[in-house]
Amino acid sequence: MTPRSTYQRLLGWAGLLVVILILSFLILPAAVVTIAAFNDKAILSFPPQAWSWRWFARALEYQDFRDGFKNGMIVTACSSSIALLVGAMFAFVIDRYQFAFKRVIEGVLVSPLVIPHFTVGLGFLILAAQIGWSRGFAVVVTCHVILVLPFVLRSVYVSLRNLDQSYELAAASLGATPLRVLLTVTLPLLLPGLVSGWLFAAILSFNEFTASLFVTSQRTQTLPVAMYNYVREFADPSMAALSVMYIVGTATLIALANRFLGLGKVLNIEQNS
Amino acid sequence: MAEPAPIGSGNDAAVTFDAVVKRFGDVTALNNVSLEIGRGEFMTLLGPSGCGKTTLLKLAAGFLGPDSGAIAIDGQRVNDVPTYKREIGMMFQNYALFPHMNVAENVAYGLKTRHVPRHERDKRVREALALVKLTGMEDRRPRNLSGGQQQRVALARALVINPTVLLLDEPFSALDKNLRASMQIELREIQRKLGLTTIFVTHDQSEALSLSDRMAVMSEGQIRQLGAPLEVYRRPRDRFVASFVGDTNRMRGELVGIASPDAVIALGEMRIKVPSETLSGAQLSAPIDLFVRPEHLRITPAGEPGTIVGKVVTQTYHGGHVDLLIECRACSEDHLLIRSVGDQALLRWPPDTEVGIAIEAEGCAAFPVA
C-alpha cells in the first residue's frame, strides 16, 4: 500500500464527515418524530420531559384512525393489484411489440409522474360530480391506480428488459405453447419484479394524501386523510406515535420482501444470475 | 472415420433449406441459401459473426420466419409451423437452463409439454441424465453446477424429447479449452450413437473441422463452400474459405501457364502446379494469390535450388509440432508460418538464420488477385 499524505488523509476524513451528515439528515425527521411520540405531555414538544407509551394506545383506539387504516388497506390492496395487472400488461406490450404511437402510449402511461396529485384528485372530483359518480371506494381506487401505475410499469418493464429471452425460446423449443411459456417460465422469472412493483405501488398508495383528500369522503377516508383531519383539531403526540407505527410497518414489509426475494432483486438493482 | 451420411434427394433429407432469403431492414442476413442436411448427419455452419449462420439456425428453430424460400423438417414444410410444434432440440450458447427449476425439472420440461405420463417421464429423465453422466445431480439447481455440467443438462434436456434435429448454437464457446475438447468428443459420441441429425453453428474453424460430417462455410449471407472438412481444408473454393478455414500463408505469384486441369504459378524462381479450376478467367502473367498451408512449407538449407530465401524470426515449440515464423520478400503478408512435425520439429533454428523454403504443390490453392 502506498503511504498517504496528510492532505489525502484529511480529505478522507472530510468525506466521511460529509457522508455521515447527509445520512443523519435523511433520518432526522423520522428520529425527531419517533422521540416526540414517547412524550408524556399532550403537546408535540421537543425534546420531551417525561416518557410514555400512552399516545400509541390513543392512536390505536381512535376510531377515525382505525377506520382510516381499514379503508387505506382496502384501497391499497385493490389499487396496487389492479395497477400491477394493468401495468404488467402494458409493460409486456411495450417491451415485446413494435407498433405505431408506442412513444405516445408510453408517455401517457408515465404522465401521472408529471401531473401534480392535487390535479389528479381535483380532476376526479369534478368528473365524479359531473357524471354523478358517488364518492365511494371505486373513485378512490381508480384515482390511486392512475397515480401508482407509472411505478409498476417501470418496475415490470425493467425486469422484462433484464429477462434473457433465451429462456423463453428454450421453453418454446421444448414444445411449450406461448401460454405455457408465460406461466411456467416468464412469470416465475419475473416474480421479483412483479413483487417489487406491487410493493412500491402499495407503499405509495397507502401513503398517498393529496389526491385522496379530494376524492375520499368521511366514509372512505384513508389513514393520511384521517391524520390530516385529526391534526387540524388536536396537536397531541398520537400523530407521532402513528408515524412510528407507519415506519415500523413499512420497514417490516420491505424486510420481509428482502428476506424472501432479496432486496437487490426487489429494487431491481441486481441482475438475475 | 465415419462415412458422411448420404445426401438425400428432397424428401429424404432431415432438414432442407430451399432458396431461403431473410432480411433485417436493409441488411440481407441470408441471400438465397439452399442446403440439405441428411438424416444422422452432423452439419456445421461455420463463418464469422454476421455471416448468417445463426439466422439460418433460428429459421430451423422457428424463432424467425424467412422472407422467401422454404424450410422443411422431415419432409414437412415448416414455414408456418410455430417453434413449439417442431420436433427440435436446441442448445443455447448460454445453455438457458431454467434457473427456477432443478436439473430433473429442467430435463423433464419437454416431456411435460408433451404430456408424457409421470412414470415414463421419470424413466426417460433418468436415462437422459445417465447418458450425459449426471446421475445423482437431479436435485441441483443450475447455478450450483459447473459450466460443463450445465452444458450436459442442456444437452440432456434437448435429447430427452427425441428430436428430429438437434440445433446447437455455439454451445462450447463458454467452456475453457480442455473441457471444450472433451465435451466435443462426448457430444459427437452421443450424436453418433443416437444417429441424431445435428446442425451446429460455430465461428471456430478448428471445431468445425474436427466435428463435422460436412460443413457449410458462410459469409455475407451465402454459403461459400459446402463439403466434408477434408475437402474444404484441402480444396478451398475461394479466397474467403482459404483464409478462414485453417491457418494459411498468402503469397503473391504470377500465372505462367494454364491447361486444364492444372495451372502453373511462378513464385520467384519456383514453379508451382495448382488445380486450374479456381483460376478460371485469369489471363497469363496475371498476378495470383497463392494460399499455402503452414504444414506444406518445408525448411531447406539456404540457397538450395527451387526454394525461396527467408530469415527466421522466431521458433515456437508446441510439443507435437513446431511453428516457425519466417521473414521473406516473396510473401505478401509480413511473415510466413511454417509448421513442422516429426524429425523436422527437432531442429533448432535461431533467429536471423538464413534458410530456404520449399513449397509442396499438394497444399496450395490459387486465386486471381481480387
Interface residues (C-beta under 8 A of the other chain):
Chain A: D164 S166 Y167 L169 A170 A171 A172 S173 L174 G175 A176 T177 P178 R180 T184 V185 P188 L189 N272 S273
Chain B: A61 G62 F63 P82 T83 Y84 K85 R86 I88 G89 M90 F92 Q93 N94 A96 F98 P99 H100 Y109 G110 T113 R114 R143 R157 A158 I161 L167
